[in-house]
Amino acid sequence: MKTTISRRSFLKITGLTIAVSVTPFGYTILNATEKKDLKTFNPNVWLHITSDNKVTIYIGNSEMGQGVLTAQSMIIADELEADWKQIKIKQAPAADALKSPILGAQITVGSASMRGFYEPLRKAGAAGKTMLVKAAAETWNVPESECKAELGTVKHEKSKRSLTYGQLCEKAAKFQVPQDPLLKNESEFRYMGKPMPRVDVPEKVRGKAVYGLDVNDGNVKELKGMLYAVIARPPAYGAKPQSFDQKAAEQVKGVVKVMEIPMGIAVCATSTEVALKGKDALKVQWDKGTHPDMDNAYIEKLMMADLDKQGAKVHEAGDVKKALSEAAKKVEATYYIPCVAHATMEPMNCTAWVQADRCDVWSPNQNQTACKGMAAGITKLPPEKIHIHTTFLGCGLGRRAFTNFVPEAVIISKALEKPVKVMWTREDDIKHDRFRAPMTHRIQGGLDAQGQLIGWSHKTSAISIWKPVNPKAIKEGVDYYCLMGLWNEPDSPMWNDRIQYEIPNLYIEFLMADLPIPCWPWRAVQNGPNAYAIECFIDELAHAAGKDPLEFRLQNLKNNKRATRVLQTVAEKAGWGKPIPKGQGRGIAQHACFGTWTAQVVDLSVDKDTGKIKVHKVVAAVDCGPVVNPGPLVEQIEGGNIMALSTALMEEVKFAKGGVATSNFDNYPVIRMSEVPEIEVHIVKSTDKIGGIGELGIPAVAPAVANAVFNATGVRIRRIPLTPKVVMDAMKKA
Amino acid sequence: MISLNVNGKKYKVDVPDDVMLLWVLRDHLKLTGTKYSCGIGECGSCTVHINGIAERSCTIPVGQVKGKKITTIEGLPDNHPVKKAWIQEQVPQCGYCQPGVIMQVAALISQKPTPTADQIISKMDDVICRCGTYLRIKKGIQTAVQIVRKEGKRA
């Protein structure tokens, strides 16, 4: 899929509008004022220059704190040579052509906003600038080469004349959009690569930013008379309601309607607290569901047993059996990584208003394409009658790309013919999350007499992410989403999400765990669990080979320049090899995914009496190619490292009686300030293809922690979270 | 009818005494800066000031705050040292927890204008930020303390 830049009058304001649009064919840039092009090309990302000298930029990706509104606008503004002060940034609606050129949907996942849009946005900006320069040259009847665009103005030095973009936009709008506009050299960048304050920060600090849950008739006037709904949801997988007291709920003052929908029993009321009270009054009796015996022990036992079964072959190079049988040393280890919850601070929610001739959906979502499709499916309205309003997202983490919060709001609004906001309580949000898929791994590795890695046989079981959602995505029994970071198809947008070591004999096998737990990408998808297994095992091999963990990694990365560079950087910055305070442990790990390479060194101590881990410091190195906005880049790595520490130290979803026992932050502890160490992030300068950042702080941290625990205690712990109890038990056993 | 004093304005709301202040602020007064996240006083996203003390509005029945001075994120002036520091240090990511975090910090530094590291952690461990902005929050607090000192008045 490629992108196309075109122009059309998106808004009924005179001026110049440039659009980038996705087509299955080439990179054609067209004059969109011609009617036929309106039909041929759908707009993707827009820049609109108006005679009031304002440049409005529409961003199709969702803002969840990663700074996409600012960074994508910086790219356009830079190539357009606009003055940042004249830029207005708006969240775009849902449209087919706003789809990511590399993901094929209008979706903000896979750390792909920069990967997908860096080039198209640069071209969109540069095309605009070229047309404005041409307009000025024609106005003055001078050669274009004598005109120069600078900060929203085109200047003719010789005659000391200048015109603003606002003055030029109407004339510029009459030209063909250049097909391949000249892009700036890096040295000419005005904004890119330099820190730009994020545009969403001030309103967030002032409490004025509107998140999905904040949508109401105070900030969206059309929602006058809206209702607030909550839904009683099944406590166990597959459970159906046996009885509920509809009357009792309807008798609560302010409850307007109680209705059974496929997701549960919805209570609609005049305000949230009334809906909650009505839901309590329902006293629903549920049946036991499909897996009444399922708890954590059941899950782990089943997934461990999977490792003794024959799975689907994912990859085979060389002859791993022979290599392992001839190895001077053989190492085997088994790892378990449990379910973790997204637990975004803003619970799932959606506001919908279905009218006869249109459907409006307000939601904090990472997937406008899915929101639109779902709303169209239920209302039977044509796509152009569906209006998706993306609000700010109270964290995304991948959860909001699964838009199951949309249909319920649309169903209820359609039935009641009123605007309705459906709120998930925190308990709904955790119990009905689609978790990071749990995984078991069994790895066998072989070393030759020189301690060189010669064979790696890897079997892994995971709950399939795609099977329940899109079974067609399963190829010969393999769910590649579960394998991200271990193996991936070379033509995938996740092209470098695979084991980075050059192993002459490599075998990978996959099993799909037969469990009813819904799973879904969780920040970095399975790169987290896969990196845990790979990087812990590499550490075990290094130890078996009698080599330093850094040296052993570098030896086996061989020609992998980017992985080598981040490891060398992190080692140098962390003082790898230098003595550390007595009682402390130090661990290292690297991982590559989403077109970026990272490495981390973790320093920690383990309380030998309690098993409690205290992480002192994390040093991170990252190579993501060109850097657009360095501030948020560092923030993403810092925040990702902190979230990864949370999974390494404490996060695990608990199951009981065939459902989710974990319900809220009192029984699902997540990291807080007292456990957060000092973090240093180093950006490795690189001119390679641009990579992702949002998810890159996750994968290498948990294995670095486990490796540091080994360094501190001599004990290998092949699971997370490394709670005091897990650590104590392991130390006692050792 | 319950009379409330929120951000210096008087409101009358027709709700039972046992409704949590959070829902009154959000649904009835349309002051949506105060966020719902856990509903059990665990995460701090709903933090407001009641007579200057940082409290969890999700667990406080509105009947208990009649006649008390309630301040929400919207009532903290835009030039408040904490808000200024938060912009300067680019603290928020998704920002959903930050109104609560800011209210928690504002109460802390108004009571302890130069909080020690331990005092900061003991107060700030009451709030959760899923994006992991904790290091920026620490930095923001230092900056806010400096702003207060420079401006020569208490937050």
Contacts between the chains, C-beta under 8 A, distances in Angstrom:
chain1	res1	chain2	res2	distance
A	64	B	93	7.8
A	64	B	94	5.2
A	65	B	92	6.9
A	65	B	93	3.0
A	65	B	94	3.5
A	65	B	95	6.4
A	65	B	131	5.2
A	66	B	93	7.2
A	197	B	87	7.5
A	197	B	90	6.3
A	198	B	90	6.1
A	200	B	92	7.9
A	200	B	95	7.0
A	201	B	86	7.6
A	201	B	87	5.8
A	201	B	90	5.8
A	201	B	91	7.8
A	201	B	92	5.8
A	201	B	95	7.5
A	202	B	87	5.6
A	204	B	92	4.5
A	204	B	95	3.2
A	204	B	98	5.9
A	205	B	83	5.2
A	205	B	86	4.5
A	205	B	87	5.5
A	205	B	91	7.6
A	205	B	92	6.4
A	205	B	95	7.6
A	205	B	98	6.6
A	205	B	102	6.8
A	206	B	33	7.6
A	206	B	73	7.2
A	206	B	74	7.6
A	206	B	78	6.0
A	206	B	83	6.6
A	207	B	32	8.0
A	207	B	33	2.5
A	207	B	34	7.5
A	207	B	72	7.1
A	207	B	73	3.2
A	207	B	74	5.1
A	207	B	76	7.9
A	207	B	99	4.6
A	208	B	33	6.9
A	208	B	74	7.6
A	209	B	95	5.9
A	210	B	32	7.2
A	211	B	35	7.6
A	211	B	96	6.0
A	213	B	32	7.7
A	213	B	35	7.4
A	213	B	36	6.4
A	214	B	26	7.7
A	214	B	32	3.7
A	216	B	26	7.9
A	216	B	27	7.1
A	216	B	30	6.1
A	216	B	32	6.8
A	217	B	30	8.0
A	218	B	30	3.3
A	218	B	32	7.5
A	219	B	30	7.5
A	219	B	32	7.3
A	228	B	27	6.7
A	271	B	23	6.4
A	271	B	27	4.2
A	271	B	28	6.7
A	272	B	23	5.1
A	272	B	26	7.2
A	272	B	27	5.3
A	272	B	36	7.8
A	273	B	15	7.5
A	273	B	19	4.8
A	273	B	20	6.5
A	273	B	23	4.1
A	273	B	27	7.3
A	343	B	130	6.3
A	344	B	94	7.7
A	344	B	96	7.8
A	344	B	130	6.0
A	345	B	35	7.3
A	345	B	37	4.9
A	345	B	43	7.0
A	345	B	45	5.9
A	345	B	94	7.0
A	345	B	96	4.3
A	345	B	97	4.9
A	345	B	128	7.0
A	345	B	129	7.3
A	345	B	130	4.9
A	346	B	35	7.1
A	346	B	37	6.9
A	346	B	94	7.6
A	346	B	96	4.7
A	347	B	36	7.4
A	347	B	37	6.9
A	392	B	94	7.4
A	392	B	95	7.0
A	392	B	96	7.9
A	393	B	94	6.1
A	394	B	35	7.3
A	394	B	37	7.8
A	394	B	94	5.4
A	394	B	95	7.7
A	394	B	96	3.1
A	394	B	97	7.9
A	395	B	93	7.8
A	395	B	94	4.3
A	395	B	96	6.3
A	395	B	130	5.0
A	395	B	131	5.9
A	396	B	94	7.4
A	397	B	130	7.5
A	423	B	36	7.6
A	425	B	39	6.4
A	426	B	37	6.4
A	426	B	38	4.8
A	426	B	39	5.7
A	426	B	40	7.6
A	631	B	90	6.0
A	632	B	90	8.0
A	635	B	90	7.2
A	635	B	93	6.1
A	635	B	133	7.5
A	635	B	136	7.1
A	636	B	93	7.9
A	638	B	132	6.6
A	638	B	135	6.0
A	638	B	136	7.8
A	639	B	93	5.9
A	639	B	131	4.8
A	639	B	132	3.7
A	639	B	133	6.3
A	640	B	132	7.1
A	641	B	132	7.3
A	642	B	132	3.1
A	642	B	134	6.3
A	642	B	135	7.7
A	643	B	130	7.2
A	643	B	131	7.7
A	643	B	132	5.1
A	646	B	132	7.8
A	664	B	38	5.5
A	664	B	39	7.6
A	664	B	40	5.7
A	664	B	42	6.5
A	665	B	38	5.0
A	665	B	40	7.6
A	665	B	42	4.1
A	665	B	43	5.3
A	665	B	128	6.2
A	666	B	38	8.0
A	666	B	40	6.3
A	666	B	42	5.3
A	670	B	128	6.0
A	670	B	130	6.7
A	671	B	132	7.2
A	671	B	134	7.9
A	672	B	124	7.7
A	672	B	125	4.8
A	672	B	127	7.6
A	672	B	128	6.3
A	672	B	134	7.5
A	673	B	120	7.8
A	673	B	121	5.6
A	673	B	124	4.5
A	673	B	125	5.5
A	673	B	127	7.9
A	673	B	134	4.6
A	673	B	137	7.0
A	673	B	138	7.2
A	674	B	121	4.9
A	674	B	125	5.0
A	676	B	132	7.5
A	676	B	134	4.4
A	676	B	135	6.4
A	678	B	135	7.8
A	679	B	135	6.2
